[in-house]
């Protein structure tokens, strides 16, 4: 197990790469720890939760809402959780988001950590301290930025991951390659989803590479004033699509990246859209889609990256180099209508 600590502005996170849930007892005392997970993970790995106090939630983005937070807080009170309690989220992005948010507000903040169980969770959702919930059709509208004490990787959980969730997670891998790592982009072009699924060594190395990309971006700009915005490539339109249509996060982000490439053609002179679209399709992700542009724009303009009448939109100069451009909402609406 590789252990490395990464310092952020006011806290450090211990990363345990290529570890295992059996190591959890060395990181946190089981007597003062409560695990938060969902039915899918719990049912697929029940024996791994033996000997731990566990709260099991219904699975899915529909439950990443205040009502779930209230129910968990009531359960924590019943379990007599106090300021010495550690909350550990074992699951995908929904569980890690909920765990970080609940731990940040319960008794004004208790210790928490994550064991991500999906590709999406491993490479993106668990890293960087963003914890939050959805409000109606607005994703992550309420939340906090607070770093977990630790993140433990156990690739055994990927064995129960549905095929669609592998594809879903690779949208974020391709996003990182687009904005920061042309070498990884080329490696993905020369490989395939099946290669990573069959080889734990390859998937381990890929997960660590992606985690480090995100860690470095967050260390430079924890509170999203500059460089961290790049991590939203594909997310402005993607989040609006995700809440309006029956799409997984990765599917929506993939479509968002496709259209962001076309926006980039007009605004930065980007010339590699075909390569990005081909790679997304190679990893079984959707690219072009028919959608109600007016309806989606109404949600998009409430995105957190808006500043009054401007939107900070993530575009590409070239593969491996993302840029943030401020676009007026009026101009953005016109361009989107014509795409």
URRA-V539021 format. One record per residue. N is the residue number from 1. RES is the residue in one small letter. PHI is phi as a letter, one per 30 degrees, with the letter a starting at -180 (* if undefined). PSI is psi in radians with two decimals (none if undefined). Layout:
N;RES;PHI;PSI / N;RES;PHI;PSI
This chain:
1;x;*;2.21 / 2;x;d;2.22 / 3;x;c;2.24 / 4;x;b;2.44 / 5;x;c;2.34 / 6;x;c;2.25 / 7;x;c;2.32 / 8;x;c;-2.98 / 9;x;e;-0.83 / 10;x;b;0.09 / 11;x;a;2.86 / 12;x;c;2.62 / 13;x;c;2.25 / 14;x;d;2.14 / 15;x;c;2.26 / 16;x;c;1.63 / 17;x;d;2.54 / 18;x;h;0.79 / 19;x;c;-2.51 / 20;x;a;2.69 / 21;x;d;-0.39 / 22;x;d;-0.38 / 23;x;d;-0.17 / 24;x;e;-0.60 / 25;x;d;-0.39 / 26;x;d;-0.35 / 27;x;c;-0.57 / 28;x;b;2.53 / 29;x;d;2.12 / 30;x;d;-0.47 / 31;x;d;-0.48 / 32;x;c;0.43 / 33;x;c;2.44 / 34;x;b;2.28 / 35;x;c;2.42 / 36;x;c;2.17 / 37;x;b;-3.12 / 38;x;c;2.96 / 39;x;e;-0.71 / 40;x;d;-0.85 / 41;x;d;-0.78 / 42;x;d;-0.79 / 43;x;d;-0.55 / 44;x;d;-0.37 / 45;x;b;0.65 / 46;x;e;-0.76 / 47;x;d;-0.40 / 48;x;d;-0.28 / 49;x;c;-0.02 / 50;x;d;2.36 / 51;x;i;0.06 / 52;x;c;2.47 / 53;x;d;2.12 / 54;x;b;2.37 / 55;x;c;2.17 / 56;x;c;2.14 / 57;x;c;2.83 / 58;x;d;2.59 / 59;x;d;2.53 / 60;x;k;2.73 / 61;x;e;-0.50 / 62;x;e;-0.39 / 63;x;c;0.09 / 64;x;d;1.09 / 65;x;b;2.97 / 66;x;d;-0.60 / 67;x;d;-0.65 / 68;x;d;-0.75 / 69;x;e;-0.84 / 70;x;e;-0.77 / 71;x;d;-0.73 / 72;x;d;-0.73 / 73;x;e;-0.75 / 74;x;d;-0.69 / 75;x;d;-0.72 / 76;x;d;-0.69 / 77;x;d;-0.77 / 78;x;d;-0.61 / 79;x;d;0.02 / 80;x;i;0.65 / 81;x;d;2.37 / 82;x;b;-2.91 / 83;x;d;-0.20 / 84;x;c;-0.03 / 85;x;d;2.50 / 86;x;c;2.30 / 87;x;c;2.22 / 88;x;c;2.10 / 89;x;c;2.08 / 90;x;c;1.80 / 91;x;l;-2.89 / 92;x;d;-2.80 / 93;x;d;-0.60 / 94;x;d;-0.80 / 95;x;d;-0.75 / 96;x;d;-0.67 / 97;x;d;-0.83 / 98;x;d;-0.77 / 99;x;d;-0.85 / 100;x;d;-0.67 / 101;x;d;-0.82 / 102;x;d;-0.77 / 103;x;d;-0.49 / 104;x;d;-0.47 / 105;x;c;-0.38 / 106;x;d;2.14 / 107;x;h;0.59 / 108;x;i;0.32 / 109;x;k;2.00 / 110;x;b;2.90 / 111;x;d;2.50 / 112;x;b;2.77 / 113;x;a;3.00 / 114;x;b;2.56 / 115;x;b;1.68 / 116;x;d;2.45 / 117;x;c;0.08 / 118;x;b;2.81 / 119;x;e;-0.79 / 120;x;e;-0.76 / 121;x;d;-0.73 / 122;x;d;-0.74 / 123;x;c;-0.26 / 124;x;b;-1.17 / 125;x;e;-0.60 / 126;x;d;-0.26 / 127;x;c;2.37 / 128;x;j;-0.13 / 129;x;i;0.03 / 130;x;d;2.10 / 131;x;b;2.29 / 132;x;a;-3.11 / 133;x;b;2.83 / 134;x;d;2.63 / 135;x;b;1.91 / 136;x;h;-2.18 / 137;x;c;0.12 / 138;x;c;2.04 / 139;x;d;2.40 / 140;x;h;0.63 / 141;x;d;-0.46 / 142;x;b;2.32 / 143;x;l;-3.03 / 144;x;b;2.84 / 145;x;c;1.93 / 146;x;a;2.23 / 147;x;d;2.45 / 148;x;d;2.70 / 149;x;d;-0.61 / 150;x;a;2.71 / 151;x;b;2.11 / 152;x;c;2.20 / 153;x;c;2.28 / 154;x;b;1.78 / 155;x;d;-0.18 / 156;x;d;-0.52 / 157;x;d;-0.40 / 158;x;d;-0.33 / 159;x;d;-0.47 / 160;x;c;0.09 / 161;x;d;2.17 / 162;x;d;2.65 / 163;x;e;-0.77 / 164;x;d;-0.56 / 165;x;d;-0.46 / 166;x;d;-0.86 / 167;x;d;-0.77 / 168;x;e;-0.81 / 169;x;d;-0.56 / 170;x;d;-0.27 / 171;x;d;-0.71 / 172;x;d;-0.56 / 173;x;d;-0.84 / 174;x;d;-0.64 / 175;x;e;-0.85 / 176;x;e;-0.73 / 177;x;d;-0.73 / 178;x;d;-0.75 / 179;x;c;-0.40 / 180;x;b;-0.21 / 181;x;b;1.46 / 182;x;d;-0.55 / 183;x;d;-0.76 / 184;x;d;-0.63 / 185;x;e;-0.82 / 186;x;d;-0.67 / 187;x;d;-0.68 / 188;x;d;-0.64 / 189;x;d;-0.61 / 190;x;d;0.01 / 191;x;b;-2.84 / 192;x;a;2.86 / 193;x;e;-0.71 / 194;x;d;-0.65 / 195;x;e;-0.81 / 196;x;d;-0.59 / 197;x;d;-0.60 / 198;x;d;-0.46 / 199;x;c;1.89 / 200;x;d;-0.59 / 201;x;d;-0.78 / 202;x;d;-0.77 / 203;x;d;-0.63 / 204;x;d;-0.83 / 205;x;d;-0.71 / 206;x;d;-0.75 / 207;x;d;-0.81 / 208;x;d;-0.73 / 209;x;d;-0.76 / 210;x;d;-0.70 / 211;x;e;-0.73 / 212;x;d;-0.64 / 213;x;e;-0.85 / 214;x;d;-0.72 / 215;x;e;-0.83 / 216;x;d;-0.70 / 217;x;d;-0.79 / 218;x;d;-0.68 / 219;x;e;-0.65 / 220;x;d;-0.53 / 221;x;a;1.23 / 222;x;d;-0.64 / 223;x;c;0.42 / 224;x;h;0.96 / 225;x;c;-0.38 / 226;x;b;-1.72 / 227;x;d;-0.54 / 228;x;d;-0.43 / 229;x;e;-0.48 / 230;x;e;-0.52 / 231;x;d;-0.17 / 232;x;c;0.22 / 233;x;e;2.17 / 234;x;i;-0.17 / 235;x;d;-0.45 / 236;x;d;-0.97 / 237;x;d;-0.67 / 238;x;e;-0.83 / 239;x;d;-0.68 / 240;x;d;-0.70 / 241;x;d;-0.71 / 242;x;d;-0.65 / 243;x;d;-0.33 / 244;x;c;-0.43 / 245;x;b;2.84 / 246;x;d;1.37 / 247;x;b;2.53 / 248;x;d;2.78 / 249;x;e;-0.87 / 250;x;d;-0.65 / 251;x;d;-0.79 / 252;x;d;-0.71 / 253;x;d;-0.63 / 254;x;d;-0.79 / 255;x;d;-0.72 / 256;x;d;-0.69 / 257;x;d;-0.68 / 258;x;e;-0.85 / 259;x;d;-0.53 / 260;x;d;-0.58 / 261;x;d;-0.73 / 262;x;d;-0.65 / 263;x;d;-0.72 / 264;x;d;-0.65 / 265;x;e;-0.74 / 266;x;d;-0.55 / 267;x;c;-0.37 / 268;x;b;-0.11 / 269;x;i;0.35 / 270;x;e;2.41 / 271;x;b;0.31 / 272;x;b;0.48 / 273;x;e;-0.75 / 274;x;e;-0.68 / 275;x;d;-0.74 / 276;x;d;-0.82 / 277;x;d;-0.74 / 278;x;d;-0.72 / 279;x;d;-0.76 / 280;x;e;-0.77 / 281;x;d;-0.60 / 282;x;d;-0.62 / 283;x;c;0.41 / 284;x;i;0.55 / 285;x;c;2.55 / 286;x;d;2.66 / 287;x;b;-1.24 / 288;x;c;2.51 / 289;x;a;2.56 / 290;x;d;2.21 / 291;x;b;2.79 / 292;x;d;1.75 / 293;x;d;-0.64 / 294;x;d;-0.81 / 295;x;d;-0.78 / 296;x;d;-0.66 / 297;x;d;-0.62 / 298;x;d;-0.61 / 299;x;d;-0.76 / 300;x;e;-0.68 / 301;x;d;-0.17 / 302;x;c;0.12 / 303;x;e;2.57 / 304;x;d;-0.28 / 305;x;d;0.01 / 306;x;d;2.46 / 307;x;b;1.72 / 308;x;h;-1.89 / 309;x;c;0.17 / 310;x;c;2.66 / 311;x;b;2.26 / 312;x;d;1.84 / 313;x;c;2.35 / 314;x;d;2.17 / 315;x;b;3.10 / 316;x;c;2.35 / 317;x;d;-0.79 / 318;x;a;2.95 / 319;x;d;2.20 / 320;x;j;-0.11 / 321;x;b;1.72 / 322;x;d;2.66 / 323;x;b;2.68 / 324;x;c;2.19 / 325;x;c;2.42 / 326;x;d;2.10 / 327;x;b;2.37 / 328;x;d;2.53 / 329;x;e;-0.62 / 330;x;d;-0.83 / 331;x;d;-0.70 / 332;x;d;-0.76 / 333;x;d;-0.75 / 334;x;d;-0.80 / 335;x;d;-0.79 / 336;x;d;-0.70 / 337;x;d;-0.56 / 338;x;c;-0.12 / 339;x;d;none
